[in-house]
Amino acid sequence: MSHSDVEQMRMPRRRDTQERRDKMIAAAQREFAARGADASLEKIARDAGVAIGTLYRHFPTRLDLLMAAFKPRLQEFLDRANRALAMDDPWDGFVYYLENLFSMQAGDRGFNDFLSRRFPHNPETECIHDQMCQHIEDVLARAQQAGKARPDITQADIVNLIWSLGRIVDATSTTAPKAWRRYLHLMLDAYRAERAHSLPEPPMTTEQLYDAMVHLNETQ
């Protein structure tokens, strides 16, 4: 049997394997969006028409499947963050960044969970979260340097807003799916420089914020 004959035999198997993988990712995207990052892997496997063992052969851990499912949304999120940084008006860029962040959260409970937590033993997710945190710092710093955002707001305050609005998204998703926009814009008013007044507590430190995100993951 020639080498070309062997390759022709392998091609259908490779195609079948890729199709099976695509079905698992599509099923995971649907289930994570509806149920969150802790959705049943068994149901994902059933929806994809494969055994749970097949799912684990392709994705050894839940985090591997989460990353495969969220990859397109993560890229879209990071691209839009760069767009916010390129906007001429720093305050408009800050508002655009947060509007985009929460609109993506509102349509996908799993993505909401992913952005809210830290996974300290996974370098890939750590890199993505570091990029997200850097974007937050950059869009916020531009608005502060332009005198539009109050100077005492920090990255930790924005992450706390992610947690807060995430709960609102969960609570209102079926009854008032756009309610989160009201509360986002109430907070944006509070972030304006002309509204600033002294606060009774200092912001969380970087270490406190990181530990809180890890703890949130561990308690789910």
Backbone hydrogen bonds, N-H to C=O, Kabsch-Sander energy under -0.5 kcal/mol:
donor,donor_aa,acceptor,acceptor_aa,energy
6,V,2,S,-1.9
7,E,3,H,-2.2
8,Q,4,S,-2.1
9,M,5,D,-1.6
10,R,6,V,-1.8
11,M,7,E,-1.9
13,R,9,M,-0.7
14,R,10,R,-2.6
15,R,11,M,-2.5
16,D,12,P,-2.6
17,T,13,R,-2.5
18,Q,14,R,-2.5
19,E,15,R,-2.4
20,R,16,D,-2.5
21,R,17,T,-2.3
22,D,18,Q,-2.6
23,K,19,E,-2.1
24,M,20,R,-1.9
25,I,21,R,-2.3
26,A,22,D,-2.5
27,A,23,K,-2.4
28,A,24,M,-2.3
29,Q,25,I,-2.6
30,R,26,A,-1.9
31,E,27,A,-2.4
32,F,28,A,-3.1
33,A,29,Q,-1.8
34,A,30,R,-1.7
35,R,31,E,-3.1
36,G,32,F,-2.3
39,A,36,G,-1.6
44,I,40,S,-1.6
45,A,41,L,-2.4
46,R,42,E,-2.3
47,D,43,K,-2.9
48,A,44,I,-1.7
49,G,45,A,-0.6
49,G,46,R,-1.1
50,V,45,A,-2.6
55,L,51,A,-1.7
56,Y,52,I,-2.2
57,R,53,G,-1.8
58,H,54,T,-1.6
59,F,55,L,-2.8
65,L,61,T,-1.6
66,L,62,R,-2.7
67,M,63,L,-2.5
68,A,64,D,-1.8
69,A,65,L,-2.6
70,F,66,L,-2.7
71,K,67,M,-1.2
74,L,70,F,-3.1
75,Q,71,K,-2.2
76,E,72,P,-2.1
77,F,73,R,-2.7
78,L,74,L,-2.6
79,D,75,Q,-2.4
80,R,76,E,-2.3
81,A,77,F,-1.8
82,N,78,L,-1.9
83,R,79,D,-1.6
84,A,80,R,-2.1
85,L,81,A,-1.7
86,A,82,N,-1.0
87,M,83,R,-0.5
87,M,84,A,-1.0
93,G,89,D,-2.2
94,F,90,P,-2.1
95,V,91,W,-2.7
96,Y,92,D,-2.8
97,Y,93,G,-2.4
98,L,94,F,-2.0
99,E,95,V,-2.8
100,N,96,Y,-2.6
101,L,97,Y,-2.5
102,F,98,L,-2.5
103,S,99,E,-2.1
104,M,100,N,-2.0
105,Q,101,L,-1.8
106,A,102,F,-2.5
107,G,103,S,-0.9
108,D,105,Q,-1.6
109,R,33,A,-2.3
110,G,32,F,-0.8
112,N,108,D,-2.1
113,D,109,R,-2.4
114,F,110,G,-2.6
115,L,111,F,-2.4
116,S,112,N,-1.3
117,R,113,D,-0.9
117,R,114,F,-0.8
118,R,213,M,-1.4
122,N,119,F,-1.9
126,E,122,N,-2.2
127,C,123,P,-2.2
128,I,124,E,-1.8
129,H,125,T,-2.7
130,D,126,E,-2.4
131,Q,127,C,-2.1
132,M,128,I,-2.4
133,C,129,H,-2.7
134,Q,130,D,-2.2
135,H,131,Q,-2.5
136,I,132,M,-2.4
137,E,133,C,-2.4
138,D,134,Q,-2.5
139,V,135,H,-2.9
140,L,136,I,-2.2
141,A,137,E,-2.7
142,R,138,D,-2.2
143,A,139,V,-1.6
144,Q,140,L,-2.3
145,Q,141,A,-3.0
146,A,142,R,-1.5
147,G,144,Q,-1.7
148,K,143,A,-2.4
149,A,143,A,-1.5
150,R,191,Y,-3.0
153,I,150,R,-1.2
157,D,154,T,-0.6
158,I,154,T,-1.4
159,V,155,Q,-2.3
160,N,156,A,-2.3
161,L,157,D,-1.5
162,I,158,I,-1.9
163,W,159,V,-2.1
164,S,160,N,-2.5
165,L,161,L,-3.0
166,G,162,I,-1.8
167,R,163,W,-1.5
168,I,164,S,-1.6
169,V,165,L,-3.0
170,D,166,G,-2.1
171,A,167,R,-2.4
172,T,168,I,-2.1
173,S,169,V,-1.1
176,A,172,T,-2.6
179,A,176,A,-2.4
181,R,178,K,-1.5
182,R,178,K,-0.6
182,R,179,A,-1.1
183,Y,179,A,-1.2
184,L,180,W,-2.3
185,H,181,R,-2.2
186,L,182,R,-1.8
187,M,183,Y,-1.9
188,L,184,L,-2.4
189,D,185,H,-1.8
190,A,186,L,-1.4
191,Y,187,M,-1.5
192,R,188,L,-0.7
192,R,189,D,-0.9
193,A,148,K,-2.4
195,R,192,R,-1.6
196,A,193,A,-1.5
209,L,205,T,-2.5
210,Y,206,T,-2.4
211,D,207,E,-2.5
212,A,208,Q,-2.2
213,M,209,L,-2.1
214,V,210,Y,-2.2
215,H,211,D,-2.7
216,L,212,A,-2.2
217,N,213,M,-1.4
218,E,214,V,-2.3
219,T,215,H,-1.8
220,Q,217,N,-1.0
